Amino acid sequence: MLNFSFNQEQESFQAMLRDFSLHELLPQYTKWDREHKHPRHLWKRLGELGVNGLRVPEEYGGSGADCVIAGIAAEEIGRGDFNLTYAVMLNALVSEIIANHATGRLKKTWLPQIASGDKIVGIAITEPAAGSDVAGIRSTAIHKGNHYLLNGEKSGISAATIADAFIVFAKTDPDSGSRGISAFIVPADLPGVECKGYEDMGNVPIGRGSIYLNDVEVPEENIIGLENKGFTQVMNGFDLSRLLIGLQCIGAAFQSIDETIEHVKTRHAFGRPLAKFQGVSFPIVTHFTQLELIKWQAYRGLWLRDQEKKHTKEAASVKWLGPKLSQEAIHECMLLNGHYAYTKEMPIEQRLRDVIGLEIGDGTAQVNQMVIARELIGKDFRSY
Ligand SMILES: Cc1cc2nc3c(=O)[nH]c(=O)nc-3n(C[C@H](O)[C@H](O)[C@H](O)COP(=O)(O)OP(=O)(O)OC[C@H]3O[C@@H](n4cnc5c(N)ncnc54)[C@H](O)[C@@H]3O)c2cc1C
Protein backbone atom coordinates (compact mmCIF):
# COMPACT_ATOMS: atom_id res chain seq x y z
CA MET A 1 0.00 0.00 0.00
CA LEU A 2 1.29 3.50 -0.84
CA ASN A 3 0.25 6.18 1.65
CA PHE A 4 1.41 9.79 1.43
CA SER A 5 -0.59 11.17 4.37
CA PHE A 6 0.55 11.92 7.90
CA ASN A 7 -1.11 9.88 10.64
CA GLN A 8 -3.34 11.39 13.36
CA GLU A 9 -0.46 11.90 15.81
CA GLN A 10 1.72 13.55 13.16
CA GLU A 11 -1.14 15.84 12.06
CA SER A 12 -1.88 17.00 15.64
CA PHE A 13 1.82 17.65 16.29
CA GLN A 14 2.04 19.63 13.05
CA ALA A 15 -1.04 21.74 13.93
CA MET A 16 0.26 22.44 17.46
CA LEU A 17 3.71 23.48 16.17
CA ARG A 18 2.31 25.60 13.31
CA ASP A 19 0.26 27.57 15.83
CA PHE A 20 3.20 27.92 18.25
CA SER A 21 5.62 28.87 15.51
CA LEU A 22 3.45 31.56 13.93
CA HIS A 23 2.19 33.07 17.20
CA GLU A 24 5.15 32.74 19.57
CA LEU A 25 8.25 32.56 17.37
CA LEU A 26 7.57 34.57 14.22
CA PRO A 27 6.80 37.92 15.94
CA GLN A 28 10.29 37.93 17.50
CA TYR A 29 12.29 36.23 14.74
CA THR A 30 13.96 39.40 13.46
CA LYS A 31 14.57 40.77 16.98
CA TRP A 32 17.16 38.12 17.92
CA ASP A 33 19.02 38.74 14.66
CA ARG A 34 19.04 42.53 15.05
CA GLU A 35 20.05 42.34 18.72
CA HIS A 36 22.59 39.54 18.12
CA LYS A 37 20.99 37.51 20.94
CA HIS A 38 20.39 33.81 21.34
CA PRO A 39 16.91 33.30 22.90
CA ARG A 40 17.88 30.55 25.33
CA HIS A 41 14.43 30.76 26.98
CA LEU A 42 12.79 29.76 23.68
CA TRP A 43 15.21 26.85 23.30
CA LYS A 44 14.00 25.72 26.76
CA ARG A 45 10.37 26.32 25.74
CA LEU A 46 10.94 23.99 22.77
CA GLY A 47 12.22 21.47 25.31
CA GLU A 48 8.89 21.70 27.14
CA LEU A 49 7.05 21.10 23.87
CA GLY A 50 9.12 17.96 23.29
CA VAL A 51 10.95 19.33 20.25
CA ASN A 52 14.53 19.07 21.58
CA GLY A 53 14.21 15.44 22.60
CA LEU A 54 12.46 14.00 19.56
CA ARG A 55 15.37 11.67 18.82
CA VAL A 56 16.28 11.08 22.48
CA PRO A 57 15.06 7.68 23.72
CA GLU A 58 12.26 7.80 26.30
CA GLU A 59 14.44 6.25 29.04
CA TYR A 60 16.69 9.34 28.77
CA GLY A 61 13.90 11.92 28.96
CA GLY A 62 13.05 12.23 25.27
CA SER A 63 10.07 11.11 23.25
CA GLY A 64 11.86 8.63 20.96
CA ALA A 65 9.68 9.93 18.13
CA ASP A 66 10.08 8.77 14.55
CA CYS A 67 12.11 10.71 11.98
CA VAL A 68 9.00 11.88 10.09
CA ILE A 69 7.87 13.69 13.27
CA ALA A 70 11.31 15.32 13.51
CA GLY A 71 10.87 16.46 9.89
CA ILE A 72 7.50 18.02 10.70
CA ALA A 73 9.14 19.88 13.60
CA ALA A 74 11.95 21.18 11.36
CA GLU A 75 9.50 22.41 8.73
CA GLU A 76 7.07 24.04 11.16
CA ILE A 77 9.71 25.75 13.35
CA GLY A 78 11.34 26.91 10.09
CA ARG A 79 8.18 28.91 9.38
CA GLY A 80 8.46 30.88 12.61
CA ASP A 81 12.16 31.15 13.45
CA PHE A 82 14.71 29.53 11.19
CA ASN A 83 17.43 29.75 13.83
CA LEU A 84 15.43 27.75 16.35
CA THR A 85 15.32 24.85 13.90
CA TYR A 86 18.78 24.02 15.24
CA ALA A 87 16.88 22.74 18.31
CA VAL A 88 15.44 20.11 15.95
CA MET A 89 18.27 19.39 13.52
CA LEU A 90 21.38 19.80 15.70
CA ASN A 91 19.71 18.09 18.65
CA ALA A 92 18.51 15.18 16.50
CA LEU A 93 22.01 14.65 15.07
CA VAL A 94 23.81 14.96 18.39
CA SER A 95 21.24 12.88 20.31
CA GLU A 96 21.39 10.01 17.82
CA ILE A 97 25.20 10.00 17.94
CA ILE A 98 25.23 9.92 21.75
CA ALA A 99 22.34 7.45 22.06
CA ASN A 100 23.82 5.03 19.51
CA HIS A 101 27.53 5.22 20.31
CA ALA A 102 28.32 6.77 23.73
CA THR A 103 28.73 4.99 27.09
CA GLY A 104 25.78 4.67 29.49
CA ARG A 105 27.30 7.35 31.74
CA LEU A 106 27.57 9.90 28.90
CA LYS A 107 24.02 9.14 27.82
CA LYS A 108 22.73 9.75 31.36
CA THR A 109 24.72 12.96 31.70
CA TRP A 110 23.86 14.58 28.38
CA LEU A 111 20.66 13.21 26.83
CA PRO A 112 18.12 14.35 29.48
CA GLN A 113 19.62 17.86 29.48
CA ILE A 114 19.57 18.05 25.68
CA ALA A 115 15.91 16.96 25.70
CA SER A 116 14.93 19.55 28.32
CA GLY A 117 16.79 22.36 26.57
CA ASP A 118 19.09 22.92 29.57
CA LYS A 119 22.19 22.06 27.55
CA ILE A 120 23.23 22.69 23.96
CA VAL A 121 25.79 20.40 22.36
CA GLY A 122 27.45 21.43 19.07
CA ILE A 123 29.32 19.31 16.57
CA ALA A 124 32.88 20.26 15.63
CA ILE A 125 34.37 18.69 12.50
CA THR A 126 35.44 21.51 10.15
CA GLU A 127 38.92 23.05 10.42
CA PRO A 128 40.66 25.95 8.69
CA ALA A 129 42.36 23.56 6.24
CA ALA A 130 39.67 20.87 5.99
CA GLY A 131 35.96 21.39 5.24
CA SER A 132 34.60 19.21 2.44
CA ASP A 133 37.64 16.96 2.76
CA VAL A 134 36.97 15.75 6.31
CA ALA A 135 39.78 13.18 6.22
CA GLY A 136 42.18 16.13 6.05
CA ILE A 137 41.51 17.35 9.61
CA ARG A 138 44.64 17.96 11.67
CA SER A 139 43.38 18.16 15.26
CA THR A 140 44.89 15.40 17.35
CA ALA A 141 43.78 13.39 20.37
CA ILE A 142 46.66 11.55 22.01
CA HIS A 143 45.80 8.83 24.53
CA LYS A 144 47.74 9.51 27.76
CA GLY A 145 46.91 7.50 30.88
CA ASN A 146 43.24 8.04 31.75
CA HIS A 147 42.65 10.92 29.35
CA TYR A 148 43.11 12.12 25.75
CA LEU A 149 45.12 15.29 25.12
CA LEU A 150 43.36 17.34 22.43
CA ASN A 151 45.06 20.00 20.31
CA GLY A 152 43.86 21.82 17.20
CA GLU A 153 41.48 24.41 15.78
CA LYS A 154 37.88 23.93 14.67
CA SER A 155 36.25 26.54 12.43
CA GLY A 156 32.75 27.41 11.24
CA ILE A 157 31.12 25.59 14.14
CA SER A 158 27.42 26.30 14.82
CA ALA A 159 26.68 27.26 18.42
CA ALA A 160 30.39 27.88 19.13
CA THR A 161 29.50 30.79 21.40
CA ILE A 162 26.40 29.30 23.04
CA ALA A 163 27.01 25.54 23.41
CA ASP A 164 27.81 23.82 26.69
CA ALA A 165 29.80 21.07 24.98
CA PHE A 166 30.90 19.90 21.54
CA ILE A 167 31.26 16.54 19.87
CA VAL A 168 34.82 17.08 18.62
CA PHE A 169 36.40 14.97 15.87
CA ALA A 170 40.18 14.53 16.10
CA LYS A 171 42.83 12.18 14.78
CA THR A 172 43.81 9.39 17.12
CA ASP A 173 45.78 7.71 14.30
CA PRO A 174 47.05 10.58 12.16
CA ASP A 175 48.38 8.27 9.38
CA SER A 176 45.17 6.43 8.48
CA GLY A 177 42.81 9.04 6.94
CA SER A 178 39.17 9.07 7.99
CA ARG A 179 39.59 5.66 9.62
CA GLY A 180 41.92 7.24 12.19
CA ILE A 181 39.40 9.81 13.41
CA SER A 182 37.68 9.54 16.81
CA ALA A 183 34.86 11.55 18.39
CA PHE A 184 34.79 12.98 21.93
CA ILE A 185 32.36 14.94 24.06
CA VAL A 186 34.29 18.03 25.12
CA PRO A 187 32.60 20.33 27.69
CA ALA A 188 33.10 23.97 26.65
CA ASP A 189 34.35 24.92 30.12
CA LEU A 190 37.30 22.47 30.19
CA PRO A 191 40.66 24.24 30.64
CA GLY A 192 42.26 24.88 27.24
CA VAL A 193 38.97 25.30 25.30
CA GLU A 194 38.45 28.77 23.83
CA CYS A 195 35.49 29.78 21.60
CA LYS A 196 35.27 32.88 19.42
CA GLY A 197 32.22 33.99 17.41
CA TYR A 198 32.01 35.30 13.81
CA GLU A 199 30.15 38.26 12.31
CA ASP A 200 27.98 36.07 10.07
CA MET A 201 25.68 37.04 7.21
CA GLY A 202 22.85 34.93 8.65
CA ASN A 203 22.09 32.43 11.43
CA VAL A 204 23.30 35.24 13.71
CA PRO A 205 21.63 34.10 16.98
CA ILE A 206 23.28 30.68 16.59
CA GLY A 207 26.73 32.10 17.29
CA ARG A 208 28.87 30.28 14.72
CA GLY A 209 32.59 30.49 15.34
CA SER A 210 35.97 28.86 15.97
CA ILE A 211 37.02 26.58 18.79
CA TYR A 212 40.66 26.47 19.88
CA LEU A 213 41.85 23.36 21.69
CA ASN A 214 45.12 23.84 23.57
CA ASP A 215 46.29 20.80 25.57
CA VAL A 216 42.71 19.97 26.58
CA GLU A 217 42.60 16.94 28.88
CA VAL A 218 39.44 15.02 28.00
CA PRO A 219 38.58 12.04 30.25
CA GLU A 220 38.96 8.79 28.27
CA GLU A 221 35.33 7.82 28.99
CA ASN A 222 34.26 10.84 26.90
CA ILE A 223 35.16 9.01 23.67
CA ILE A 224 32.09 8.29 21.51
CA GLY A 225 32.25 4.97 19.69
CA LEU A 226 35.45 3.09 19.06
CA GLU A 227 38.90 4.67 18.86
CA ASN A 228 39.83 5.42 15.22
CA LYS A 229 36.31 4.54 14.06
CA GLY A 230 34.47 7.65 15.31
CA PHE A 231 33.86 9.26 11.98
CA THR A 232 32.80 6.19 10.05
CA GLN A 233 30.46 5.22 12.92
CA VAL A 234 28.60 8.52 13.09
CA MET A 235 28.45 9.25 9.33
CA ASN A 236 24.95 7.79 9.16
CA GLY A 237 23.70 10.62 11.44
CA PHE A 238 24.28 13.09 8.60
CA ASP A 239 21.66 11.36 6.49
CA LEU A 240 19.18 12.54 9.11
CA SER A 241 20.50 16.08 9.53
CA ARG A 242 20.56 16.58 5.75
CA LEU A 243 16.87 15.68 5.45
CA LEU A 244 15.98 17.95 8.38
CA ILE A 245 18.00 20.85 6.94
CA GLY A 246 16.06 20.53 3.69
CA LEU A 247 12.76 20.74 5.55
CA GLN A 248 13.73 23.66 7.79
CA CYS A 249 14.65 25.66 4.67
CA ILE A 250 11.44 24.59 2.92
CA GLY A 251 9.42 25.71 5.98
CA ALA A 252 10.99 29.18 5.78
CA ALA A 253 10.28 29.30 2.04
CA PHE A 254 6.64 28.16 2.33
CA GLN A 255 6.02 30.79 5.00
CA SER A 256 7.49 33.43 2.67
CA ILE A 257 5.19 32.19 -0.12
CA ASP A 258 2.11 32.36 2.18
CA GLU A 259 3.00 35.93 3.18
CA THR A 260 3.61 36.86 -0.47
CA ILE A 261 0.26 35.44 -1.60
CA GLU A 262 -1.46 37.64 1.00
CA HIS A 263 0.51 40.63 -0.23
CA VAL A 264 -0.18 40.18 -3.95
CA LYS A 265 -3.89 39.66 -3.32
CA THR A 266 -4.21 43.00 -1.50
CA ARG A 267 -1.61 45.22 -3.19
CA HIS A 268 -2.90 46.98 -6.32
CA ALA A 269 -0.97 48.24 -9.35
CA PHE A 270 -2.30 49.36 -12.74
CA GLY A 271 -5.85 49.18 -11.40
CA ARG A 272 -5.93 45.58 -10.17
CA PRO A 273 -4.44 43.29 -7.50
CA LEU A 274 -0.87 42.16 -8.29
CA ALA A 275 -2.07 38.55 -8.13
CA LYS A 276 -4.07 39.10 -11.35
CA PHE A 277 -0.85 39.44 -13.37
CA GLN A 278 0.59 36.14 -14.56
CA GLY A 279 4.04 37.71 -14.28
CA VAL A 280 3.36 37.66 -10.53
CA SER A 281 1.35 34.45 -10.06
CA PHE A 282 3.49 32.16 -12.25
CA PRO A 283 6.74 32.67 -10.31
CA ILE A 284 4.83 31.87 -7.10
CA VAL A 285 3.45 28.72 -8.72
CA THR A 286 6.89 27.70 -10.01
CA HIS A 287 8.53 27.99 -6.60
CA PHE A 288 5.60 26.34 -4.82
CA THR A 289 5.79 23.38 -7.22
CA GLN A 290 9.55 22.96 -6.81
CA LEU A 291 9.31 23.14 -3.02
CA GLU A 292 6.49 20.58 -2.92
CA LEU A 293 8.60 18.13 -4.92
CA ILE A 294 11.65 18.40 -2.67
CA LYS A 295 9.50 18.42 0.48
CA TRP A 296 8.04 15.01 -0.35
CA GLN A 297 11.47 13.67 -1.27
CA ALA A 298 12.53 14.76 2.25
CA TYR A 299 9.63 13.00 3.96
CA ARG A 300 10.28 9.94 1.82
CA GLY A 301 13.89 9.93 3.02
CA LEU A 302 12.76 10.21 6.65
CA TRP A 303 10.23 7.45 6.15
CA LEU A 304 12.94 5.22 4.64
CA ARG A 305 15.11 5.95 7.71
CA ASP A 306 12.22 5.01 10.00
CA GLN A 307 11.91 1.72 8.07
CA GLU A 308 15.71 1.23 8.45
CA LYS A 309 16.06 1.26 4.66
CA LYS A 310 18.89 2.94 2.74
CA HIS A 311 18.35 6.67 2.25
CA THR A 312 21.79 8.22 1.74
CA LYS A 313 21.27 9.46 -1.81
CA GLU A 314 17.75 10.72 -0.95
CA ALA A 315 19.23 12.70 1.96
CA ALA A 316 22.00 14.11 -0.25
CA SER A 317 19.48 15.14 -2.91
CA VAL A 318 17.38 17.00 -0.33
CA LYS A 319 20.44 18.69 1.19
CA TRP A 320 21.62 19.77 -2.25
CA LEU A 321 18.31 21.07 -3.61
CA GLY A 322 16.31 21.97 -0.47
CA PRO A 323 18.33 25.03 0.63
CA LYS A 324 18.96 26.08 -3.00
CA LEU A 325 15.31 25.98 -4.10
CA SER A 326 14.25 27.58 -0.82
CA GLN A 327 16.60 30.53 -1.11
CA GLU A 328 15.51 31.03 -4.74
CA ALA A 329 11.86 31.04 -3.64
CA ILE A 330 12.52 33.46 -0.77
CA HIS A 331 14.48 35.74 -3.09
CA GLU A 332 11.52 35.83 -5.50
CA CYS A 333 9.13 36.52 -2.61
CA MET A 334 11.29 39.45 -1.55
CA LEU A 335 11.04 40.95 -5.03
CA LEU A 336 7.27 40.40 -5.22
CA ASN A 337 6.81 42.21 -1.90
CA GLY A 338 8.56 45.28 -3.25
CA HIS A 339 10.96 47.65 -1.52
CA TYR A 340 9.54 47.20 1.95
CA ALA A 341 10.64 43.55 2.03
CA TYR A 342 14.22 44.74 1.57
CA THR A 343 14.09 46.32 5.04
CA LYS A 344 14.74 44.55 8.33
CA GLU A 345 11.16 45.37 9.36
CA MET A 346 10.02 42.26 7.48
CA PRO A 347 11.34 38.72 7.99
CA ILE A 348 11.93 37.89 4.31
CA GLU A 349 15.41 39.39 3.93
CA GLN A 350 16.54 37.58 7.07
CA ARG A 351 15.15 34.25 5.88
CA LEU A 352 17.19 34.70 2.71
CA ARG A 353 20.39 35.30 4.70
CA ASP A 354 19.66 32.46 7.10
CA VAL A 355 18.81 29.85 4.48
CA ILE A 356 21.89 30.59 2.34
CA GLY A 357 24.08 29.47 5.26
CA LEU A 358 22.63 25.99 5.00
CA GLU A 359 23.67 25.75 1.35
CA ILE A 360 27.16 25.40 2.86
CA GLY A 361 26.69 23.94 6.35
CA ASP A 362 26.57 20.14 6.60
CA GLY A 363 28.07 19.71 3.13
CA THR A 364 27.89 21.86 0.00
CA ALA A 365 25.91 21.04 -3.14
CA GLN A 366 29.00 19.54 -4.77
CA VAL A 367 29.77 17.33 -1.80
CA ASN A 368 26.22 16.00 -1.79
CA GLN A 369 26.34 15.46 -5.55
CA MET A 370 29.51 13.41 -5.00
CA VAL A 371 27.59 11.25 -2.51
CA ILE A 372 24.87 10.62 -5.11
CA ALA A 373 27.42 10.01 -7.89
CA ARG A 374 29.20 7.44 -5.73
CA GLU A 375 25.92 5.51 -5.34
CA LEU A 376 24.76 5.94 -8.93
CA ILE A 377 28.01 5.49 -10.83
CA GLY A 378 30.19 3.67 -8.32
CA LYS A 379 32.90 4.67 -5.88
CA ASP A 380 35.75 4.04 -8.34
CA PHE A 381 34.55 7.09 -10.29
CA ARG A 382 34.41 9.53 -7.39
CA SER A 383 35.97 12.94 -7.92
CA TYR A 384 38.06 13.15 -4.75
C1 LIG B 1 25.83 28.13 8.49
C2 LIG B 1 26.94 27.14 8.64
C3 LIG B 1 26.93 26.25 9.71
C4 LIG B 1 27.99 25.35 9.88
N1 LIG B 1 27.98 24.53 10.99
C5 LIG B 1 29.01 23.68 11.18
C6 LIG B 1 29.05 22.87 12.35
O1 LIG B 1 28.17 22.95 13.23
N2 LIG B 1 30.09 22.01 12.49
C7 LIG B 1 31.07 21.89 11.56
O2 LIG B 1 31.98 21.09 11.77
N3 LIG B 1 31.08 22.67 10.44
C8 LIG B 1 30.07 23.56 10.24
N4 LIG B 1 30.06 24.38 9.13
C9 LIG B 1 31.15 24.28 8.18
C10 LIG B 1 30.74 23.53 6.91
O3 LIG B 1 30.46 22.19 7.18
C11 LIG B 1 31.86 23.70 5.86
O4 LIG B 1 31.92 25.08 5.56
C12 LIG B 1 31.58 22.89 4.59
O5 LIG B 1 31.73 21.52 4.84
C13 LIG B 1 32.50 23.31 3.44
O6 LIG B 1 33.82 23.38 3.84
P1 LIG B 1 34.71 24.67 3.52
O7 LIG B 1 33.95 25.87 3.95
O8 LIG B 1 36.05 24.48 4.12
O9 LIG B 1 34.81 24.73 1.95
P2 LIG B 1 35.83 23.90 1.00
O10 LIG B 1 35.84 22.47 1.41
O11 LIG B 1 37.10 24.62 0.95
O12 LIG B 1 35.09 24.03 -0.39
C14 LIG B 1 35.06 25.27 -1.10
C15 LIG B 1 34.26 25.06 -2.38
O13 LIG B 1 34.86 24.04 -3.18
C16 LIG B 1 33.92 23.02 -3.47
N5 LIG B 1 34.57 21.72 -3.53
C17 LIG B 1 35.39 21.15 -2.61
N6 LIG B 1 35.81 19.94 -3.04
C18 LIG B 1 35.24 19.74 -4.25
C19 LIG B 1 35.27 18.67 -5.23
N7 LIG B 1 35.96 17.55 -5.02
N8 LIG B 1 34.56 18.82 -6.35
C20 LIG B 1 33.80 19.95 -6.58
N9 LIG B 1 33.74 20.97 -5.72
C21 LIG B 1 34.45 20.88 -4.56
C22 LIG B 1 32.91 23.09 -2.33
O14 LIG B 1 31.66 22.53 -2.71
C23 LIG B 1 32.83 24.59 -2.09
O15 LIG B 1 31.94 25.18 -2.99
C24 LIG B 1 29.05 25.31 8.95
C25 LIG B 1 29.05 26.20 7.86
C26 LIG B 1 28.02 27.12 7.73
C27 LIG B 1 28.07 28.11 6.59
Ligand as a Chemical Component Dictionary entry (heavy atoms), coordinates in Angstrom:
data_LIG
# 
_chem_comp.id                   LIG 
_chem_comp.type                 NON-POLYMER 
_chem_comp.pdbx_formal_charge   0 
_chem_comp.three_letter_code    LIG 
# 
loop_
_chem_comp_atom.comp_id 
_chem_comp_atom.atom_id 
_chem_comp_atom.alt_atom_id 
_chem_comp_atom.type_symbol 
_chem_comp_atom.charge 
_chem_comp_atom.model_Cartn_x 
_chem_comp_atom.model_Cartn_y 
_chem_comp_atom.model_Cartn_z 
_chem_comp_atom.pdbx_ordinal 
LIG C1  C1  C 0 25.828 28.131 8.493  1  
LIG C2  C2  C 0 26.944 27.136 8.644  2  
LIG C3  C3  C 0 26.934 26.247 9.713  3  
LIG C4  C4  C 0 27.990 25.354 9.880  4  
LIG N1  N1  N 0 27.983 24.531 10.986 5  
LIG C5  C5  C 0 29.006 23.680 11.180 6  
LIG C6  C6  C 0 29.053 22.873 12.353 7  
LIG O1  O1  O 0 28.174 22.947 13.227 8  
LIG N2  N2  N 0 30.095 22.011 12.493 9  
LIG C7  C7  C 0 31.072 21.895 11.562 10 
LIG O2  O2  O 0 31.979 21.091 11.766 11 
LIG N3  N3  N 0 31.085 22.670 10.443 12 
LIG C8  C8  C 0 30.074 23.557 10.236 13 
LIG N4  N4  N 0 30.065 24.375 9.134  14 
LIG C9  C9  C 0 31.152 24.283 8.178  15 
LIG C10 C10 C 0 30.735 23.533 6.906  16 
LIG O3  O3  O 0 30.465 22.195 7.176  17 
LIG C11 C11 C 0 31.864 23.703 5.861  18 
LIG O4  O4  O 0 31.923 25.082 5.556  19 
LIG C12 C12 C 0 31.580 22.893 4.595  20 
LIG O5  O5  O 0 31.733 21.523 4.838  21 
LIG C13 C13 C 0 32.504 23.312 3.437  22 
LIG O6  O6  O 0 33.822 23.381 3.839  23 
LIG P1  P1  P 0 34.707 24.669 3.524  24 
LIG O7  O7  O 0 33.945 25.868 3.947  25 
LIG O8  O8  O 0 36.045 24.476 4.121  26 
LIG O9  O9  O 0 34.812 24.729 1.946  27 
LIG P2  P2  P 0 35.826 23.900 1.001  28 
LIG O10 O10 O 0 35.838 22.471 1.405  29 
LIG O11 O11 O 0 37.098 24.617 0.954  30 
LIG O12 O12 O 0 35.090 24.032 -0.391 31 
LIG C14 C14 C 0 35.058 25.266 -1.101 32 
LIG C15 C15 C 0 34.261 25.062 -2.383 33 
LIG O13 O13 O 0 34.862 24.042 -3.182 34 
LIG C16 C16 C 0 33.918 23.018 -3.470 35 
LIG N5  N5  N 0 34.574 21.725 -3.532 36 
LIG C17 C17 C 0 35.392 21.152 -2.611 37 
LIG N6  N6  N 0 35.815 19.945 -3.041 38 
LIG C18 C18 C 0 35.240 19.737 -4.252 39 
LIG C19 C19 C 0 35.270 18.671 -5.231 40 
LIG N7  N7  N 0 35.963 17.550 -5.017 41 
LIG N8  N8  N 0 34.559 18.821 -6.350 42 
LIG C20 C20 C 0 33.801 19.945 -6.576 43 
LIG N9  N9  N 0 33.738 20.975 -5.717 44 
LIG C21 C21 C 0 34.447 20.879 -4.562 45 
LIG C22 C22 C 0 32.905 23.087 -2.335 46 
LIG O14 O14 O 0 31.657 22.526 -2.714 47 
LIG C23 C23 C 0 32.833 24.593 -2.089 48 
LIG O15 O15 O 0 31.942 25.184 -2.993 49 
LIG C24 C24 C 0 29.046 25.308 8.946  50 
LIG C25 C25 C 0 29.045 26.199 7.859  51 
LIG C26 C26 C 0 28.024 27.119 7.729  52 
LIG C27 C27 C 0 28.065 28.108 6.592  53 
# 
loop_
_chem_comp_bond.comp_id 
_chem_comp_bond.atom_id_1 
_chem_comp_bond.atom_id_2 
_chem_comp_bond.value_order 
_chem_comp_bond.pdbx_ordinal 
LIG C1  C2  SING 1  
LIG C2  C3  SING 2  
LIG C2  C26 DOUB 3  
LIG C3  C4  DOUB 4  
LIG C4  N1  SING 5  
LIG C4  C24 SING 6  
LIG N1  C5  DOUB 7  
LIG C5  C6  SING 8  
LIG C5  C8  SING 9  
LIG C6  O1  DOUB 10 
LIG C6  N2  SING 11 
LIG N2  C7  SING 12 
LIG C7  O2  DOUB 13 
LIG C7  N3  SING 14 
LIG N3  C8  DOUB 15 
LIG C8  N4  SING 16 
LIG N4  C9  SING 17 
LIG N4  C24 SING 18 
LIG C9  C10 SING 19 
LIG C10 O3  SING 20 
LIG C10 C11 SING 21 
LIG C11 O4  SING 22 
LIG C11 C12 SING 23 
LIG C12 O5  SING 24 
LIG C12 C13 SING 25 
LIG C13 O6  SING 26 
LIG O6  P1  SING 27 
LIG P1  O7  DOUB 28 
LIG P1  O8  SING 29 
LIG P1  O9  SING 30 
LIG O9  P2  SING 31 
LIG P2  O10 DOUB 32 
LIG P2  O11 SING 33 
LIG P2  O12 SING 34 
LIG O12 C14 SING 35 
LIG C14 C15 SING 36 
LIG C15 O13 SING 37 
LIG C15 C23 SING 38 
LIG O13 C16 SING 39 
LIG C16 N5  SING 40 
LIG C16 C22 SING 41 
LIG N5  C17 SING 42 
LIG N5  C21 SING 43 
LIG C17 N6  DOUB 44 
LIG N6  C18 SING 45 
LIG C18 C19 SING 46 
LIG C18 C21 DOUB 47 
LIG C19 N7  SING 48 
LIG C19 N8  DOUB 49 
LIG N8  C20 SING 50 
LIG C20 N9  DOUB 51 
LIG N9  C21 SING 52 
LIG C22 O14 SING 53 
LIG C22 C23 SING 54 
LIG C23 O15 SING 55 
LIG C24 C25 DOUB 56 
LIG C25 C26 SING 57 
LIG C26 C27 SING 58 
# 
